């Protein structure tokens, strides 16, 4: 076969390190021979003997395990929309449900907040948030993942004596805490507008459902072209009665949010609950809440994957967030206005 190469004090008897570090160790028996690392984003994935779904399965790797990848493999056996596989020391894993985290790092905590609120990005594979209540004391809440975006609203001493950031959930308006070293503040310069002198009518976005691509134009010039994952059509609507297929037609970006809690909106520490706090760089264009946004839970672009939104690679969604109108205010939870045209073209 021809293959081309490439961490509180104790809490109810459980220490914080046990909550955060367990799955983050290297894949069992695998030396760190590469800077390539990835987190498993779903309940489990299989390891195969070859970069081919038809080959025998060797073992499984579970959610939030950090894998050290030996090499990138573009498999001639596909899948055609995304033929990227990774070689481990023993066996191969498919890329669809892995999040690359080789740039993960710790940060110097802020000693004060320059503004009332401060945007920040998670820069570790994941960090375990904790919430304090009078009834229960400190209890685990969500895991917050690499490249997700959150609002810092306080700097406090954590139960371990170190600085922890208080984060306020924009949807539920509750506060929980994470170690400050795990988040990187984002300042206004980093998300300044792109091509601000180009008139509103000259900027437009086309999303093709058929080809699972997004193309951004300034006049007739293409300034971005990339794979996306649109909504999976279904015979039934989602639990909130909103269709799961991405709507077709002409729309405009109307609301932009740097951080959005998507999912059911429950307070839970269940890793398998449908909760996606801190979805990054969200540009809403439809009244049912359909948006262009970054995605930290899969890497399977080129195939329908979402509940209606247009999933994008996080850096590309950030580019769209900066490039589209209305221009976002970095000190506001959301920015509203009649903005950039978005045309969604269907399968026909």
C-alpha positions as CSV (number, residue, x, y, z in Angstrom):
1,X,0.0,0.0,0.0
2,X,1.4,3.4,-1.0
3,X,1.2,6.0,1.8
4,X,2.5,9.6,1.6
5,X,4.5,10.9,4.7
6,X,4.3,13.7,7.6
7,X,-3.5,20.0,37.4
8,X,-7.3,22.9,45.1
9,X,-6.8,21.3,48.0
10,X,-8.5,18.0,48.6
11,X,-12.2,18.3,47.7
12,X,-14.4,15.5,49.1
13,X,-11.4,13.2,49.1
14,X,-10.5,14.0,45.5
15,X,-7.6,16.3,44.7
16,X,-7.7,18.8,41.8
17,X,-4.7,17.1,40.2
18,X,-6.8,13.9,40.0
19,X,-9.5,15.8,38.2
20,X,-7.3,17.5,35.7
21,X,-4.2,15.5,35.0
22,X,-5.4,11.9,34.6
23,X,-6.2,11.7,30.9
24,X,-3.5,14.2,30.0
25,X,-0.6,11.8,30.3
26,X,1.1,10.5,27.2
27,X,-0.4,7.7,25.3
28,X,0.6,4.5,27.0
29,X,4.0,3.2,25.9
30,X,4.6,6.0,23.4
31,X,7.8,8.1,23.4
32,X,7.5,11.8,22.6
33,X,9.2,11.6,19.3
34,X,7.2,14.5,17.8
35,X,5.8,17.9,18.8
36,X,2.5,16.8,17.3
37,X,-0.2,16.4,20.0
38,X,-3.9,16.0,19.9
39,X,-6.8,15.6,22.4
40,X,-9.5,13.0,21.8
41,X,-12.8,15.0,21.6
42,X,-15.4,12.2,21.8
43,X,-16.2,9.3,24.1
44,X,-13.6,7.1,22.3
45,X,-11.8,6.5,19.1
46,X,-10.2,3.3,17.7
47,X,-6.6,2.7,16.9
48,X,-6.2,0.7,13.6
49,X,-3.3,-1.3,12.3
50,X,-3.3,0.8,9.1
51,X,-4.7,4.2,8.1
52,X,-7.8,2.5,6.8
53,X,-11.2,1.9,8.6
54,X,-11.3,-1.6,7.1
55,X,-8.1,-2.7,8.9
56,X,-8.1,-4.5,12.3
57,X,-8.7,-2.4,15.4
58,X,-5.9,-2.6,18.0
59,X,-7.3,-0.6,20.9
60,X,-9.3,2.4,21.9
61,X,-8.4,5.9,23.2
62,X,-10.9,7.7,25.4
63,X,-12.1,11.3,25.6
64,X,-9.6,13.9,26.7
65,X,-6.6,11.5,26.4
66,X,-3.7,13.4,25.0
67,X,-2.0,11.6,22.1
68,X,1.5,12.1,21.0
69,X,1.4,11.8,17.3
70,X,4.4,10.4,15.4
71,X,3.5,11.5,11.9
72,X,0.8,12.9,9.6
73,X,-0.5,10.5,7.0
74,X,-2.5,11.4,4.0
75,X,-4.2,8.1,3.2
76,X,-5.0,7.2,-0.4
77,X,-7.8,5.2,1.1
78,X,-9.5,8.4,2.4
79,X,-12.1,9.4,3.3
80,X,-11.9,11.7,0.3
81,X,-13.2,14.8,2.2
82,X,-10.6,14.4,4.9
83,X,-7.9,11.8,4.3
84,X,-5.8,12.9,7.3
85,X,-4.7,10.1,9.7
86,X,-2.0,10.1,12.3
87,X,0.6,7.4,13.1
88,X,1.1,6.5,16.7
89,X,4.0,4.4,18.0
90,X,1.7,1.5,17.4
91,X,-1.1,1.9,14.9
92,X,-3.0,4.7,13.3
93,X,-5.9,7.1,14.4
94,X,-8.2,9.1,12.2
95,X,-8.2,12.8,12.5
96,X,-11.9,13.6,12.6
97,X,-12.3,13.6,16.4
98,X,-8.9,14.8,17.4
99,X,-8.1,18.4,18.4
100,X,-4.5,19.4,17.7
101,X,-2.9,21.1,20.8
102,X,0.8,21.2,20.0
103,X,0.8,25.0,20.8
104,X,-0.7,24.5,24.3
105,X,1.1,26.5,27.0
106,X,0.7,28.0,30.5
107,X,0.5,31.8,31.1
108,X,1.5,34.5,33.5
109,X,-1.6,35.4,35.5
110,X,-2.9,38.9,35.4
111,X,-2.7,40.8,38.7
112,X,-5.5,43.1,37.9
113,X,-8.2,43.5,35.2
114,X,-7.6,46.5,32.9
115,X,-11.4,46.6,32.2
116,X,-14.6,45.4,33.8
117,X,-14.4,42.3,31.6
118,X,-11.6,40.7,29.7
119,X,-11.7,38.2,26.9
120,X,-9.4,35.2,27.3
121,X,-8.5,32.0,25.5
122,X,-7.9,28.6,27.0
123,X,-4.3,27.6,26.1
124,X,-4.1,24.1,27.6
125,X,-5.7,20.9,26.3
126,X,-8.4,21.4,28.9
127,X,-8.9,23.1,32.3
128,X,-11.4,21.9,35.0
129,X,-13.7,24.7,36.1
130,X,-15.0,24.8,39.7
131,X,-18.1,26.6,41.0
132,X,-18.6,27.6,44.7
133,X,-22.1,27.7,46.3
134,X,-23.0,28.1,50.0
135,X,-24.8,24.8,49.9
136,X,-22.1,22.6,48.3
137,X,-18.9,24.6,48.5
138,X,-16.5,24.0,45.6
139,X,-17.7,21.5,43.0
140,X,-16.5,20.7,39.5
141,X,-18.4,22.2,36.6
142,X,-17.5,22.2,32.9
143,X,-14.3,21.3,31.4
144,X,-13.1,24.2,29.2
145,X,-11.2,23.2,26.1
146,X,-8.2,24.5,24.1
147,X,-9.1,27.5,21.9
148,X,-12.4,28.1,23.6
149,X,-13.1,31.8,24.6
150,X,-14.4,33.1,27.9
151,X,-15.1,36.3,29.8
152,X,-12.9,37.0,32.9
153,X,-14.8,39.1,35.4
154,X,-12.6,38.7,38.5
155,X,-9.2,37.6,39.8
156,X,-9.4,35.6,43.0
157,X,-7.3,33.4,45.2
158,X,-8.1,29.9,44.4
159,X,-8.5,27.1,46.9
160,X,-4.9,26.1,46.3
161,X,-3.7,29.7,47.1
162,X,-2.9,30.5,43.4
163,X,-4.6,33.1,41.3
164,X,-7.8,31.8,39.6
165,X,-10.0,33.7,37.2
166,X,-13.6,34.1,37.8
167,X,-15.4,33.5,34.5
168,X,-19.0,34.7,33.9
169,X,-21.0,32.5,31.5
170,X,-22.7,34.9,29.1
171,X,-25.8,32.6,28.7
172,X,-26.5,31.6,32.3
173,X,-24.9,34.6,34.0
174,X,-23.2,32.4,36.6
175,X,-19.6,32.6,37.7
176,X,-17.2,29.7,38.0
177,X,-13.4,29.7,38.4
178,X,-10.4,28.2,36.6
179,X,-6.6,28.4,37.3
180,X,-5.4,31.7,35.8
181,X,-2.3,30.1,34.3
182,X,-4.6,28.2,31.9
183,X,-6.0,31.2,30.1
184,X,-4.4,33.9,27.8
185,X,-6.0,37.4,27.8
186,X,-7.0,38.6,24.4
187,X,-6.7,42.4,23.8
188,X,-8.4,44.7,21.3
189,X,-5.5,44.8,18.9
190,X,-5.7,41.1,18.3
191,X,-9.3,41.3,17.1
192,X,-9.2,44.6,15.3
193,X,-11.2,44.8,12.1
194,X,-9.9,43.4,8.9
195,X,-10.3,45.4,5.6
196,X,-12.3,48.1,7.5
197,X,-12.1,50.4,4.5
198,X,-13.9,48.0,2.2
199,X,-17.6,49.1,1.9
200,X,-20.3,46.9,3.4
201,X,-21.8,46.1,0.0
202,X,-18.4,44.9,-1.3
203,X,-18.1,42.2,1.4
204,X,-20.0,38.9,1.0
205,X,-19.9,35.3,2.0
206,X,-21.1,32.3,0.1
207,X,-21.6,28.9,1.9
208,X,-22.0,25.9,-0.3
209,X,-23.9,23.0,1.2
210,X,-23.0,20.8,-1.7
211,X,-19.3,21.3,-1.6
212,X,-19.1,22.1,2.2
213,X,-17.1,25.2,1.6
214,X,-17.2,28.9,2.5
215,X,-15.9,31.6,0.2
216,X,-15.5,35.2,1.3
217,X,-15.3,38.0,-1.4
218,X,-14.3,41.6,-1.5
219,X,-16.0,42.7,-4.7
220,X,-15.0,39.9,-7.2
221,X,-11.8,39.0,-5.3
222,X,-11.8,35.8,-3.2
223,X,-10.2,36.6,0.1
224,X,-10.9,33.3,1.8
225,X,-11.9,29.8,0.6
226,X,-12.1,26.9,3.1
227,X,-13.9,23.8,4.1
228,X,-16.8,24.0,6.6
229,X,-19.2,21.6,8.3
230,X,-22.9,22.6,7.9
231,X,-26.0,21.2,9.6
232,X,-27.1,17.6,9.2
233,X,-30.6,17.5,7.7
234,X,-33.1,15.4,9.7
235,X,-36.7,14.4,9.4
236,X,-37.3,15.8,12.9
237,X,-36.3,19.2,14.4
238,X,-34.0,19.5,17.3
239,X,-35.4,19.4,20.9
240,X,-36.0,23.2,20.7
241,X,-38.0,22.7,17.4
242,X,-35.3,24.3,15.3
243,X,-34.4,22.5,12.1
244,X,-30.9,20.9,12.1
245,X,-30.2,21.7,8.4
246,X,-28.4,25.0,7.7
247,X,-31.0,27.3,6.2
248,X,-30.6,28.3,2.5
249,X,-31.0,31.8,1.2
250,X,-29.7,35.3,1.6
251,X,-29.0,36.6,5.1
252,X,-26.8,39.2,6.9
253,X,-24.6,38.9,9.9
254,X,-26.7,40.5,12.6
255,X,-25.1,39.6,16.0
256,X,-21.4,38.8,16.8
257,X,-20.2,37.3,20.0
258,X,-16.6,36.4,20.8
259,X,-17.8,33.7,23.3
260,X,-21.1,31.8,23.3
261,X,-22.4,29.0,25.5
262,X,-24.2,26.7,23.1
263,X,-26.0,23.5,23.9
264,X,-28.8,22.8,26.4
265,X,-27.7,25.4,28.9
266,X,-27.5,23.2,32.0
267,X,-25.1,23.5,35.0
268,X,-23.4,20.1,34.9
269,X,-20.0,18.3,35.2
270,X,-21.2,15.5,32.9
271,X,-18.6,15.3,30.2
272,X,-21.1,13.8,27.8
273,X,-23.8,16.4,28.3
274,X,-24.6,18.6,25.3
275,X,-22.9,21.7,26.7
276,X,-20.4,23.8,24.7
277,X,-19.3,26.7,26.8
278,X,-17.0,29.3,25.2
279,X,-17.7,28.5,21.5
280,X,-15.4,31.0,19.9
281,X,-15.8,33.8,17.3
282,X,-19.6,33.5,16.6
283,X,-21.2,35.5,13.8
284,X,-25.0,34.9,13.8
285,X,-26.8,35.4,10.5
286,X,-30.2,33.7,11.1
287,X,-33.1,34.4,13.6
288,X,-33.0,30.8,14.8
289,X,-29.5,31.2,16.1
290,X,-27.6,29.8,13.1
291,X,-24.0,31.2,13.0
292,X,-20.5,30.9,11.6
293,X,-18.3,29.9,14.5
294,X,-15.1,28.2,15.6
295,X,-15.2,24.5,16.5
296,X,-13.1,22.7,19.1
297,X,-15.0,19.4,19.2
298,X,-14.2,17.9,15.8
299,X,-11.8,18.3,12.9
300,X,-13.9,16.8,10.2
301,X,-14.5,19.7,7.9
302,X,-15.9,18.9,4.5
303,X,-18.7,16.9,5.9
304,X,-22.1,17.9,7.5
305,X,-21.5,17.7,11.3
306,X,-23.6,20.4,13.1
307,X,-27.0,21.1,14.5
308,X,-27.5,23.9,11.9
309,X,-24.6,26.2,12.3
310,X,-21.6,26.5,10.0
311,X,-18.7,25.0,11.9
312,X,-15.3,26.4,11.0
313,X,-11.7,25.9,12.0
314,X,-11.2,28.3,15.0
315,X,-8.6,30.5,13.4
316,X,-10.7,30.9,10.3
317,X,-13.8,31.7,12.3
318,X,-11.7,34.4,14.1
319,X,-10.7,35.8,10.7
320,X,-14.4,35.9,9.6
321,X,-15.4,37.5,13.0
322,X,-12.8,40.3,12.4
323,X,-13.6,40.7,8.7
324,X,-17.4,40.8,8.7
325,X,-19.5,43.8,9.7
326,X,-20.8,45.0,12.2
327,X,-17.5,45.7,13.8
328,X,-17.4,43.9,17.2
329,X,-16.8,45.8,20.4
330,X,-14.2,43.8,22.4
331,X,-15.7,45.1,25.7
332,X,-19.3,43.9,24.9
333,X,-20.9,40.5,25.3
334,X,-22.4,41.0,21.8
335,X,-22.4,43.5,19.0
336,X,-25.5,44.0,16.9
337,X,-26.2,45.6,13.5
338,X,-27.1,44.9,9.9
339,X,-23.9,43.5,8.5
340,X,-22.2,41.4,5.9
341,X,-24.2,39.4,3.4
342,X,-24.2,35.6,3.8
343,X,-25.7,33.5,1.0
344,X,-26.2,29.8,1.7
345,X,-26.5,27.8,-1.4
346,X,-28.2,24.4,-1.2
347,X,-27.6,21.0,-2.8
348,X,-29.3,21.8,-6.1
